[in-house]
Amino acid sequence: MAMGLASGGKRRRGRRGGRRPMSDINVTPLVDVMLVLLIIFMVTAPLLTSGVPINLPDSNANALAQDAQQVTISIDEEGFVYIDDTQVPVGGLPDALAALPRVGDGPDITLRADRGLDYGRVMAVMGELNRAGLNRIALVTNSGAVPMPVNTSSSGEE
């Protein structure tokens, strides 16, 4: 009987089920949710630059800094012009450019053109930009890819 009293004689007061309530915060679900959100933002951030799908040419040029006063003009493979994500009606580009808000030197223009377009179509849009007084134009290309080699001679003949 003495052994029974020795092992069962210790009692703790105030504990009913034998377990104490947990006082720590479990952060594992929070970390899991934050990692999923981080992956979602990493995947969708490059898609938010412009909604017009364009097959850009390749180049070794350095990336440009993003400016708050920046307007993206896109020309798709069919030759339609978009200001940001809004399609400009045919013949309505001069009026649309005149309606752009201007502060100081005017907005920086980022020109995105499909690689399959005729050079004359891109130059026509650049001419309209020049006529509207928008001379700060950056041409957008794919970076990191190997561009086509540039000829060292002035003509294709050797």
Rosetta blueprint (number, residue, H / E / L):
1 M L
2 A H
3 M H
4 G H
5 L H
6 A H
7 S H
8 G H
9 G L
10 K L
11 R L
12 R L
13 R L
14 G L
15 R L
16 R L
17 G L
18 G L
19 R L
20 R L
21 P L
22 M L
23 S L
24 D L
25 I L
26 N L
27 V L
28 T H
29 P H
30 L H
31 V H
32 D H
33 V H
34 M H
35 L H
36 V H
37 L H
38 L H
39 I H
40 I H
41 F H
42 M H
43 V H
44 T H
45 A H
46 P H
47 L H
48 L H
49 T L
50 S L
51 G L
52 V L
53 P L
54 I L
55 N L
56 L L
57 P L
58 D E
59 S E
60 N L
61 A L
62 N L
63 A L
64 L L
65 A L
66 Q L
67 D L
68 A L
69 Q L
70 Q E
71 V E
72 T E
73 I E
74 S E
75 I E
76 D L
77 E L
78 E L
79 G L
80 F L
81 V E
82 Y E
83 I E
84 D L
85 D L
86 T E
87 Q E
88 V L
89 P L
90 V L
91 G L
92 G L
93 L H
94 P H
95 D H
96 A H
97 L H
98 A H
99 A L
100 L L
101 P L
102 R L
103 V L
104 G L
105 D L
106 G L
107 P L
108 D E
109 I E
110 T E
111 L E
112 R E
113 A E
114 D L
115 R L
116 G L
117 L L
118 D L
119 Y H
120 G H
121 R H
122 V H
123 M H
124 A H
125 V H
126 M H
127 G H
128 E H
129 L H
130 N H
131 R H
132 A L
133 G L
134 L L
135 N L
136 R L
137 I E
138 A E
139 L E
140 V L
141 T L
142 N E
143 S E
144 G L
145 A L
146 V L
147 P L
148 M L
149 P L
150 V L
151 N L
152 T L
153 S L
154 S L
155 S L
156 G L
157 E L
158 E L
